[in-house]
């Protein structure tokens, strides 16, 4: 929440900055256990979590498949090619938790390479000898760093898990070193380190500051590009000379913070491509000359550029653009300045791209409602496109999965608001009920990717409106900042205005509506139920903020770097009173609709106490509350047995109150 995104900055914010949840799976058929009672001292008691072996999947081809079948849909993502493009590494939760896998680029049976705690990131060494990866402890986001051979036969521990927050900064171009940013466990300051992989020497190269991270290595190995977070949707950019230790500021606009992300150097270190919205509303493709340090725009479409990739020899330039949430791929030959044709059989969806380190081969992560997540490999040498991974749909008919329609509607103040409308398949004799889904972030975007919970509810006859309230990304910088600081209540009002528009559309029954969201979307769910108590029949909140005073005071170091610009200054008396009034728990006496709450006890972004207190307060008002409080999860639910239990509960809860 409080921010799974494509641009480098947004990826950083998602993994170690913004309040966002990582739940991308479906709903479940719950037990009829009544709301649990509180323990005298301590949090409200969660329901018991059954073993996954007790779950019945149901039969393939059933008219209304069981939710567990949707949960068993598997994805492959985060494709990273070997330097010569001969094999692909990726992550998948096929075992029940995210682990690292490899597969030949020619296809074949994938091999699992890690077997321990959930893998949180990975990267392939440019030398091809190691794959770096990270794990934390039960979702606490304090990662340890490891190396594993591509064949999985040997591992090294680079940095054991500790109380420090870390952000991986990638391999040097020759594969001999890695860089990372880390707190010391007692402050918000991130210090920049470089580790020599041969000797194991770990040295501090810069004292850093609040919200510092490594954005890229310069190809010659002599410098690092350093990002400094400026709110949830902006950053400054610096260049750190590793020989002298001198930090030179490249871009740090004071009056209008801007985005500088997806840094891709030319191989001769003469400059780099990037995505930037400096002086613009929409992020564009730009180039920075290393000698003059001047930024010039290369492509300026009327929508956001998402990501950049440059081939190993600098000949091919590729980038993706975001149009209404879907990605389009653009590729150009830099020698001729001509566009290269995109393979016609590349499926539509959202993309993430990366070149092999020493070959003209590109990996393309693809996700859409009908492609839950797989990786394609495009060999530019012979223009062949191959599907490298084949994730299972668990017996679900892909043609029954619903694609959304992108819609716009006016808010009460005239602002245009955006969203994705999913309508249940098949013929209907009456208008369907609707679930208003609100994403985390808030600097994130509802995009047409696979969601198990959404597709299950659609199959059950419930429409979904995936709302991109003001403050969402993908619609320009101005739109992303419309909810900053004292303007935040306007985003809350967007939920009621969405229901008004849905009612007027004549396509759903907006009188039978529920609201659901995770992280920042969890706050929005709480807010919807207390500010519009007559509009929603039920709500589902994952890892949400209920009290902005306690949430901002207890925020992790990753969040504090951006919170002041995004929300305001908790130490300012005026802002503090605003946070009190913004907090859903302040208005708990207005709440009436039934509520289901999930929270992981190890959540470092939104402490579990945020849900504990809200659950207690809601129950004290006589509100029906189901509470799933997982002791082995953090800011999201990774483990299959927990996901199955949680989504069974959610599915039955929503069906009961909407149908």
FIRO-134791 format. One line per field, with one value per residue (C-alpha): x, y, z; residue number from 1. Coordinates in steps of 0.001 Angstrom, whole numbers, plus 500000, padded with zeros to 6 digits. Example, Ala and Ser with C-alpha at 12.3 -4.5 7.8 and 13.67 -1.06 7.14 Angstrom:
% residues 2
xx	512300  513670
yy	495500  498940
zz	507800  507140
n	1  2
This chain:
% residues 659
xx	500000  500810  502811  503595  505002  507197  509340  512517  511490  508040  509531  511735  508774  506821  509555  510897  508998  505350  502487  501392  500160  501205  498006  497281  495196  491438  488690  487596  484578  484656  483574  480525  482547  480995  483070  485874  486064  488983  491618  491660  495223  496569  495076  491734  492089  492417  490585  492443  494220  493451  495998  495749  495280  491743  490685  488574  489474  486322  486090  487634  485019  482473  480053  481140  484703  485731  487840  490744  491069  491669  494202  496107  496688  500439  502505  506069  507529  510706  512409  516201  518270  521715  524376  524362  520572  520770  518685  516161  515742  512370  510324  507185  505058  504305  505616  503407  505958  507993  511150  513811  513708  515670  514733  516469  515602  514754  512088  511937  511395  512196  514466  513914  517065  516051  514183  514083  512246  510289  512581  511980  514227  516828  519340  521727  525429  526740  529511  526884  528448  525958  522339  521858  518654  517124  514926  513412  511862  508120  507480  509388  511209  514619  516396  519456  521435  522647  524337  523457  525099  522825  522722  521755  524674  526366  525219  526924  525562  526605  524685  522668  519235  519415  517292  518457  516374  518293  517775  519772  521607  522677  525924  528768  529013  531888  530030  532781  530826  527354  526059  523301  521766  521138  520006  522059  518976  518667  518021  516210  519474  520387  524134  525585  527834  529814  530748  533677  532453  535901  537212  533892  535034  532034  532828  530788  531196  528828  527030  523877  520801  517087  515606  518875  519181  521370  519654  522392  526087  527998  529293  532964  532412  533706  530453  526940  523783  522067  518376  516983  513263  511188  507673  506050  506222  509478  513202  516382  519337  523034  526284  528686  532330  533668  537340  536973  533734  532393  528618  527456  523810  522456  518802  517059  514273  513005  509743  508328  509831  510141  510682  514025  513815  514720  518363  519939  523536  525107  527944  530680  529427  528797  525273  522109  518476  515805  512160  511442  508564  510861  508919  506120  502871  503458  506689  508685  511750  514842  518627  521315  524715  527369  529725  527308  524801  522026  518693  516950  513670  513612  509952  507105  503807  500528  500693  503365  506528  507097  510449  513577  515972  519170  520884  524409  526060  523789  522337  518754  516614  513349  510710  507164  504258  501217  497907  494899  496829  497913  501499  502687  506215  508352  511752  514152  517402  519639  521912  519102  516684  513958  511279  511596  508428  507024  506167  502494  501973  503123  500001  498491  498793  501207  504919  508284  511352  515070  517951  520553  523909  525859  523288  520458  517868  515033  512823  509252  507137  503484  500446  496770  493441  493931  497709  498263  501992  504565  507821  508416  511880  512389  515598  516269  518953  516425  513249  511885  509521  509251  507183  509768  507391  503947  502156  499093  495551  494656  491966  490182  488984  490927  488031  485860  488252  487034  488899  487990  486817  488719  486249  486342  483738  483372  483810  481691  484293  484560  487848  487924  488397  489426  488817  488535  485060  484754  481299  480398  480362  477201  473614  471951  468317  469151  471911  474857  476078  479425  482681  484596  488280  490790  494505  497388  500078  498423  500938  500005  497533  494794  495907  494402  496449  495305  493590  492350  489914  488441  488013  486392  483865  483136  482381  479985  478116  479676  480914  484239  485074  488838  489083  491988  491069  492942  496460  496876  499744  499406  497495  500232  502029  499223  496685  499066  499410  495747  495437  498616  498452  495240  493629  493383  489652  488916  490202  487889  484971  485948  484634  481131  481270  482253  479114  477020  478483  478005  474358  473797  475510  472713  475234  475433  473250  475111  472685  474397  478014  481012  484466  487818  491443  494906  497470  496534  493463  492827  492678  490326  488103  487923  487253  484467  482672  482779  482121  479513  477872  474709  476447  478290  476902  480326  484058  487296  490541  494058  496898  495179  495861  493123  494936  497246  498853  500129  500869  503058  504789  505588  506443  509467  512554  511495  508291  509482  511501  508315  505606  506214  505675  502843  500923  502336  504386  503235  505062  503096  500052  497810  498817  498458  494864  494191  495542  493233  490205  491431  491758  488825  489033  488081  484672  484118  480731  479323  480264  477553  478494  480057  483841  486524  490092  493433  496820  500231  501844  505260  504108  506840  504907  501552  501901  499368  498224  496442  494004  493954  492629  490093  488714  488298  486638  484263  483212  482600  480087  478335  479681  480148  483901  485883  489611  492449  495680  498539  501586  503839  503040  503932  502636  500979  500166  502768  502107  499622  497917  497300  496072  493667  492193  492026  490395  487914  486822  486674  484740  482048  481886  481323  478898  476883  476516  476178  473998
yy	500000  502544  500381  494094  498045  498389  501498  501161  503817  502361  498893  500224  501885  498685  496546  498927  502184  502570  501052  498344  494837  491766  489747  488531  485432  484558  484090  481115  479354  480073  478179  479304  480085  483133  486287  485571  487157  489192  487926  490061  491205  491215  491364  489938  486201  485063  482040  478746  478154  474676  472606  472880  469095  469482  471570  470085  471457  470347  469042  470661  471981  472708  475515  477395  476222  476214  479165  476859  475972  479659  479807  476940  478951  479520  482351  482759  486241  488331  486732  487239  485789  484201  486518  484549  484158  480355  479986  481941  482410  483321  483116  481071  480005  476572  474982  477184  479987  482118  480246  480619  478445  478143  476768  476461  479199  476439  475182  472029  471153  473970  473267  474621  476315  477528  475632  477775  480929  482905  484516  488277  489259  487761  488920  487079  487973  489434  486825  484060  482335  483326  484246  486659  486390  487613  486153  487582  486011  485393  488628  491064  492580  492509  490577  488400  488254  484983  483647  480357  478700  478547  474754  475061  472956  475587  478590  481396  483672  487229  489009  487188  488493  491191  493996  496262  497089  496545  497325  495329  497537  495045  493546  495537  495017  492510  490556  490981  493151  493962  497187  497712  500261  499454  500994  500337  499101  502159  505058  505988  506658  504297  503770  502650  499551  497603  493931  492312  488795  487225  488415  488934  492431  494630  498332  501449  503786  506584  507627  508038  509588  509116  507272  506590  503523  502266  502826  501504  500740  502667  500055  500820  500012  503360  504947  504294  506164  506883  507629  509676  509273  512462  511326  508195  509187  511132  510949  512940  511449  511553  510085  508530  508260  505129  506143  509583  509086  512319  512517  514786  515730  515148  516120  517514  519906  521678  523194  520157  516799  514471  510822  509476  505707  502652  503719  501982  502935  502696  500144  502779  504770  507813  508269  506537  506263  506614  507356  510867  513297  516278  519345  517147  515582  512155  510206  510072  508358  510521  510407  511867  512724  511686  514511  517445  515862  517340  515528  515426  513745  511038  509941  511937  510070  511336  508610  507219  505476  502687  501014  501145  498399  498667  495728  494671  496541  499588  498924  498168  500446  499108  500642  500035  502469  502381  502991  502593  500068  497864  497827  498431  497465  499707  498672  500758  500061  502939  502670  503265  505009  502725  500903  497132  495050  493487  489763  489457  486511  488335  488239  491559  492458  494164  493712  493835  493574  492828  492087  489379  490823  489666  488682  490238  488285  489818  488360  489663  489031  488969  489153  489601  488243  485271  484942  484735  485248  483756  484734  484924  485069  487145  486388  489460  487597  485413  487313  484171  484395  481474  480956  479919  479117  477536  478261  476163  477518  474622  473304  476640  477441  480525  481652  481956  484505  488091  490994  494469  497615  500824  503564  507218  509090  512528  513025  515491  518229  517635  515678  512711  509423  506129  502431  498945  497412  493610  492172  488540  486216  484736  485837  487488  488085  490803  493284  491802  493071  494860  494791  498078  497118  499756  499232  499964  502595  505045  505587  502413  501497  498931  497175  494313  491491  488143  488202  484883  486466  488716  485942  483668  486326  487100  483414  483656  486539  489490  492435  494103  497783  498207  501876  504141  506903  510231  509595  506569  506338  505764  508990  511562  513321  515795  513007  511057  514076  515065  513258  514553  515860  517822  516707  513070  513162  513823  510333  508887  510681  509069  505765  507165  508894  505570  503986  506868  506383  502618  503084  505470  503147  500591  497746  496699  496830  499485  499044  495692  496829  495806  497387  495599  496741  496018  498233  501811  500153  498730  502283  503215  500254  501349  504929  503869  501985  504852  507752  506047  503588  503256  502618  499355  496044  494701  495417  493418  495043  493630  495137  498526  501730  502684  505474  507748  509196  505842  504608  507580  507611  503898  503787  501770  503571  502732  504702  507668  508967  509567  510015  513687  514719  512275  512767  515673  516316  514293  516763  519742  520362  521264  518214  516018  517125  516514  512956  512419  513393  511380  508229  505808  504804  508371  507825  504211  505000  505498  502017  499408  497084  493661  493568  490961  491958  490267  491264  489605  489933  490626  493542  496251  498798  498927  497395  494710  496917  499050  496205  494988  498319  498745  495236  495843  499213  497871  494928  497290  499045  495726  495373  491855  491346  488318  488669  486659  487545  485409  484986  483911  486597  490241  492885  490275  486555  484315  480812  478657  477224  480742  482004  479103  479683  483454  483491  480780  483054  486117  484386  483068  486401  488410  485919  485876  489650  490389  487453
zz	500000  501103  496719  491487  488377  485349  485642  487662  490157  490576  490926  493694  495369  495158  496654  499229  499229  498426  500339  497927  498402  496451  496422  492927  493659  493998  496614  498766  500147  503902  506902  508832  511936  513603  514141  516580  519989  521258  523601  526735  526155  522619  519146  518065  517575  513945  512635  512482  509180  507804  505937  502173  501960  503299  500280  497505  494071  492265  488720  485667  483290  485997  485176  488301  489151  492798  493860  494687  491024  490261  493084  491522  488346  488217  486792  485576  485845  486203  483202  483123  480268  480399  478925  475648  475666  475886  479047  481043  484766  486226  489419  490009  492983  491540  494752  496927  497457  495016  494010  491324  488184  484935  481518  478153  475691  473226  475610  477694  481326  483804  486774  490278  491658  495144  497845  500984  501981  499389  496792  496657  493701  491389  488788  486463  486534  483245  483505  483575  486586  489301  489872  492762  494772  498006  500728  503882  506966  506678  504799  507047  503975  505653  502963  502950  499675  498118  495000  493305  490300  487245  487577  491241  492546  494700  496743  498642  501322  500564  503319  505973  506959  509624  510994  508158  505094  501855  498174  495605  493104  490445  489119  487616  483849  484230  486922  489517  491987  493245  494744  497263  499611  503258  506510  509629  511452  513653  511262  508059  506188  503350  502919  499551  499536  496934  497403  495562  494781  494519  497872  499625  500659  501492  501607  502132  499156  500175  503332  501258  502814  503331  500366  498509  496251  493390  490038  487693  487229  484590  482086  482773  486450  487640  488796  490083  489212  492525  492926  495802  496474  496310  497150  495801  492135  491821  492477  492092  490226  491165  489831  492361  491261  492970  492792  494368  496288  494771  494366  491545  491219  487725  488150  491215  490197  493305  492130  490361  491433  488448  487602  486325  485965  483882  483389  480350  479491  476063  476220  475775  478813  476622  477911  478971  478019  480681  481331  482597  483040  483630  482535  481183  482303  480743  481152  477919  476486  477021  476641  478901  477429  479968  478985  478999  481415  479299  479014  475636  474771  472118  472068  473630  473173  474659  477310  479619  478467  481004  480478  478312  477202  475122  473404  474403  471517  471708  468270  469302  471448  472869  475083  476265  476467  478738  476975  479233  481298  478394  477107  473582  472548  470340  468922  466842  465046  466189  463145  460637  463030  461678  463637  463732  463252  466423  466226  465299  467637  470793  473000  474099  477759  480108  479333  481012  478762  479171  476782  477239  478287  475202  472570  470566  472481  474509  477222  477420  480508  479450  481707  480848  482065  479721  480133  483904  483465  481112  479461  475700  474115  470988  469104  466989  465027  463197  464309  465990  468968  471395  474497  477096  479981  480002  483225  483925  483933  486272  483953  483499  479990  478869  476671  479799  481343  481080  479481  480810  479097  479893  480886  481943  483962  485553  489297  491271  490786  487039  487137  484739  486628  485049  485577  484124  483946  483936  483263  484068  481041  479552  479240  482237  483102  485641  486330  488252  491642  491549  493488  493550  493616  494798  494255  496607  496285  495905  493087  491232  488523  488009  484841  482814  484296  485664  489054  490392  492819  490149  487577  490169  491185  487538  486953  489918  488301  490148  488057  488919  488606  489030  489954  489051  491473  491354  492581  490309  487852  484116  483382  483752  486582  487259  487808  490054  492352  492592  495946  497586  501144  501907  498615  499718  500617  496935  496091  498754  497073  493764  495133  495651  492271  490682  492120  490782  487316  487476  488492  485573  483095  483424  483219  486879  489980  491979  494893  495501  495832  497913  498148  498382  498432  499746  501456  500484  498984  502443  503796  500950  501873  505509  504359  501987  504758  507271  504865  502666  505063  502954  499629  500283  501498  502556  502519  502348  503511  503185  505274  505392  507336  509789  511697  509712  512839  514077  510536  509636  513011  512728  509004  507890  506505  502938  503389  505408  502467  500496  503125  503831  500199  499603  502840  504861  507983  510990  513277  511956  514221  511290  509283  512337  512883  509199  509591  512555  510469  507468  509588  509190  512845  513826  512190  513233  514776  511257  510053  509549  506668  507382  507024  506366  507303  506499  507886  508221  511636  510050  507875  507953  505885  507647  511121  511980  514856  512214  511590  515196  516431  513634  514124  517854  517265  514587  516737  519629  517344  516726  513173  511812  511289  510121  510829  509244  511042  509699  511984  509066  506471  505917  503484  501302  501415  499777  501074  499213  502296  503608  500238  499887  503336  502911  499503  500428  503271  501029  498243  500552  502394  499208  497706  500916  501042  497313  496216
n	1  2  3  4  5  6  7  8  9  10  11  12  13  14  15  16  17  18  19  20  21  22  23  24  25  26  27  28  29  30  31  32  33  34  35  36  37  38  39  40  41  42  43  44  45  46  47  48  49  50  51  52  53  54  55  56  57  58  59  60  61  62  63  64  65  66  67  68  69  70  71  72  73  74  75  76  77  78  79  80  81  82  83  84  85  86  87  88  89  90  91  92  93  94  95  96  97  98  99  100  101  102  103  104  105  106  107  108  109  110  111  112  113  114  115  116  117  118  119  120  121  122  123  124  125  126  127  128  129  130  131  132  133  134  135  136  137  138  139  140  141  142  143  144  145  146  147  148  149  150  151  152  153  154  155  156  157  158  159  160  161  162  163  164  165  166  167  168  169  170  171  172  173  174  175  176  177  178  179  180  181  182  183  184  185  186  187  188  189  190  191  192  193  194  195  196  197  198  199  200  201  202  203  204  205  206  207  208  209  210  211  212  213  214  215  216  217  218  219  220  221  222  223  224  225  226  227  228  229  230  231  232  233  234  235  236  237  238  239  240  241  242  243  244  245  246  247  248  249  250  251  252  253  254  255  256  257  258  259  260  261  262  263  264  265  266  267  268  269  270  271  272  273  274  275  276  277  278  279  280  281  282  283  284  285  286  287  288  289  290  291  292  293  294  295  296  297  298  299  300  301  302  303  304  305  306  307  308  309  310  311  312  313  314  315  316  317  318  319  320  321  322  323  324  325  326  327  328  329  330  331  332  333  334  335  336  337  338  339  340  341  342  343  344  345  346  347  348  349  350  351  352  353  354  355  356  357  358  359  360  361  362  363  364  365  366  367  368  369  370  371  372  373  374  375  376  377  378  379  380  381  382  383  384  385  386  387  388  389  390  391  392  393  394  395  396  397  398  399  400  401  402  403  404  405  406  407  408  409  410  411  412  413  414  415  416  417  418  419  420  421  422  423  424  425  426  427  428  429  430  431  432  433  434  435  436  437  438  439  440  441  442  443  444  445  446  447  448  449  450  451  452  453  454  455  456  457  458  459  460  461  462  463  464  465  466  467  468  469  470  471  472  473  474  475  476  477  478  479  480  481  482  483  484  485  486  487  488  489  490  491  492  493  494  495  496  497  498  499  500  501  502  503  504  505  506  507  508  509  510  511  512  513  514  515  516  517  518  519  520  521  522  523  524  525  526  527  528  529  530  531  532  533  534  535  536  537  538  539  540  541  542  543  544  545  546  547  548  549  550  551  552  553  554  555  556  557  558  559  560  561  562  563  564  565  566  567  568  569  570  571  572  573  574  575  576  577  578  579  580  581  582  583  584  585  586  587  588  589  590  591  592  593  594  595  596  597  598  599  600  601  602  603  604  605  606  607  608  609  610  611  612  613  614  615  616  617  618  619  620  621  622  623  624  625  626  627  628  629  630  631  632  633  634  635  636  637  638  639  640  641  642  643  644  645  646  647  648  649  650  651  652  653  654  655  656  657  658  659
